[in-house]
Amino acid sequence: MTSAPTIRLLKDIDEPGLATLEVYERLGGYAAMRKAITEMDPDEVLQQISESDVRGRGGAGFAMGKKAGFIPKGDMDKYLVCNADESEPGAFKDRVLIQRNPHLLIEGCIIAARAIGANKSFIYIRGEYELQSDILEAAVAEAYEAGYLGRDILDLEFDLDLVVHRGAGAYICGEETGLLDSLEGKRGNPRLKPPFPANAGLYQGPTLINNVETLCNVPLVIGMGVEEYRKVGSEKSTGTKVVSVSGNVQRPGNYEVPLGTTIREIVCGLAGGPPEGREIKCFFPGGSSAPVLTGDESLDLAYDFETMAQAGSMLGSGSIIVVDDSQPLVPLALRLAEFYRHESCGKCVPCREGTNWTVKMLERVESGEATPMDLELLQQVQTNIEGNCLCVLGDSMAMPIGSMLEKFRDEFERHAEEARVRNEGALVEQGAPELAASPRIGPA
Ligand SMILES: Cc1cc2nc3c(=O)[nH]c(=O)nc-3n(C[C@H](O)[C@H](O)[C@H](O)COP(=O)(O)O)c2cc1C
């Protein structure tokens, strides 16, 4: 790590009027685009993105340059799609980037489209982000007006259209192929892969899909150059990350840190740690779909893609949700499972049935009807969902719930037992002791 500036994406975020072209350009905006279009050929741009090793900030952490490199060369309709669906519980960093700095994203889209030879691009934005969509549309209109979008950009032979498309509030439309179907006007269901979007994406054409934050890194790479870009972050997780910290912390919010910063610095330093007198019970390091880590084992780990994977979880979208020791885990797990059941598109059985059964079994744990066998079954259901779904929505529930069951099994058992005893007490009070004494279904 060096003394290179570590606040990059959020650098000017509090500058009044940053969402306007005038202020953005005054602060150096669109210089990287000019450089990419007038001084570099598309292959060079792609090469720089690859050498920067910038990894996807939307979930999987896949190297952007590698993915862009899969797009076939040649004269054909190709597409650049920005994923601004941001529906993962705990994630709210794309929202702030779009709202405060929309031209950075537009500039990133133009450079990325140039690199892959796309002439059509789309930003698919979460339906609930109405304010952000309005701001983005106004910024896109300004970019057209300035000649940065449309025909013969910068009077050179490069055309690019950019359309802001509003979603309708479905989590599954953040999954890249569900997003493409939705963009095509169909119901947003994930597609079977392969083929991958790089070969057959939007309207069956080669398509590069990247997250908002990933694309916002592109002007930085081109503007400062690969060497400077790589000075911040760790060897395999380069650059900074905007981390959304929420849950039981004193200062929830978005914090930009070099990848590789310790979780303790982020959660306890920047976000102020848990409320006075509370301890961290566990946290989700990468949004609600990441397996939980417990405070003891993990607060001193480096927050980067490899370390999170080695610890048995993932960095995902870069959203840390903190759970302190005042929070019972069963209602939390139930709320999570209800979310994924609601959002499951229902196309594949393991996800459709698995999320539903998980909710039903957690309801039994919560209400005191569960037997120890239910917890065993609950764990098995999670194992059977993982890796067996059409997309990873099912896994996104199975991984965190499975990890909670594994790490906090005694709490789940205690919760079930306490609820059962409470029920029995209530029955005795209501004058029905024989019902209280009746055997439960399943082994004791
Ligand atoms: C159910 C589900 C929801 C997702 N939601 C989002 C999302 O809201 N935003 C996003 O960027 N990626 C989301 N992803 C990941 C995308 O499928 C895809 O990997 C990502 O947009 C690629 O961009 P990146 O390489 O820049 O990260 C989701 C994945 C799944 C399975």
The ligand as an SDF file (V2000), in Angstrom:
LIG
                    3D

 31 33  0  0  0  0  0  0  0  0999 V2000
  -30.4190  -12.9890   -7.9180 C   0  0  0  0  0  0  0  0  0  0  0  0
  -29.2780  -12.1380   -8.3680 C   0  0  0  0  0  0  0  0  0  0  0  0
  -29.3580  -10.7510   -8.2640 C   0  0  0  0  0  0  0  0  0  0  0  0
  -28.3140   -9.9520   -8.6880 C   0  0  0  0  0  0  0  0  0  0  0  0
  -28.4350   -8.6020   -8.5600 N   0  0  0  0  0  0  0  0  0  0  0  0
  -27.4520   -7.7990   -9.0130 C   0  0  0  0  0  0  0  0  0  0  0  0
  -27.5670   -6.3940   -8.9470 C   0  0  0  0  0  0  0  0  0  0  0  0
  -28.5800   -5.8650   -8.4510 O   0  0  0  0  0  0  0  0  0  0  0  0
  -26.5510   -5.6360   -9.4210 N   0  0  0  0  0  0  0  0  0  0  0  0
  -25.4230   -6.1890   -9.9880 C   0  0  0  0  0  0  0  0  0  0  0  0
  -24.5450   -5.4870  -10.4270 O   0  0  0  0  0  0  0  0  0  0  0  0
  -25.2790   -7.5360  -10.0470 N   0  0  0  0  0  0  0  0  0  0  0  0
  -26.2640   -8.3370   -9.6020 C   0  0  0  0  0  0  0  0  0  0  0  0
  -26.1320   -9.6970   -9.7190 N   0  0  0  0  0  0  0  0  0  0  0  0
  -24.9180  -10.2230  -10.3880 C   0  0  0  0  0  0  0  0  0  0  0  0
  -25.0910  -10.1920  -11.9240 C   0  0  0  0  0  0  0  0  0  0  0  0
  -25.6910  -11.4080  -12.3290 O   0  0  0  0  0  0  0  0  0  0  0  0
  -23.7550  -10.0540  -12.6530 C   0  0  0  0  0  0  0  0  0  0  0  0
  -22.8600  -10.9870  -12.1570 O   0  0  0  0  0  0  0  0  0  0  0  0
  -23.1480   -8.6590  -12.5200 C   0  0  0  0  0  0  0  0  0  0  0  0
  -24.0420   -7.6710  -12.9530 O   0  0  0  0  0  0  0  0  0  0  0  0
  -21.8990   -8.5770  -13.3510 C   0  0  0  0  0  0  0  0  0  0  0  0
  -21.2860   -7.3260  -13.1700 O   0  0  0  0  0  0  0  0  0  0  0  0
  -19.8310   -7.2070  -12.5540 P   0  0  0  0  0  0  0  0  0  0  0  0
  -18.9740   -8.2330  -13.2550 O   0  0  0  0  0  0  0  0  0  0  0  0
  -19.4090   -5.8310  -12.8520 O   0  0  0  0  0  0  0  0  0  0  0  0
  -19.9360   -7.4800  -11.1090 O   0  0  0  0  0  0  0  0  0  0  0  0
  -27.1590  -10.5280   -9.2650 C   0  0  0  0  0  0  0  0  0  0  0  0
  -27.0620  -11.9230   -9.3470 C   0  0  0  0  0  0  0  0  0  0  0  0
  -28.1090  -12.7100   -8.9030 C   0  0  0  0  0  0  0  0  0  0  0  0
  -27.9900  -14.1940   -9.0260 C   0  0  0  0  0  0  0  0  0  0  0  0
  1  2  1  0
  2  3  1  0
  2 30  2  0
  3  4  2  0
  4  5  1  0
  4 28  1  0
  5  6  2  0
  6  7  1  0
  6 13  1  0
  7  8  2  0
  7  9  1  0
  9 10  1  0
 10 11  2  0
 10 12  1  0
 12 13  2  0
 13 14  1  0
 14 15  1  0
 14 28  1  0
 15 16  1  0
 16 17  1  0
 16 18  1  0
 18 19  1  0
 18 20  1  0
 20 21  1  0
 20 22  1  0
 22 23  1  0
 23 24  1  0
 24 25  2  0
 24 26  1  0
 24 27  1  0
 28 29  2  0
 29 30  1  0
 30 31  1  0
M  END
$$$$
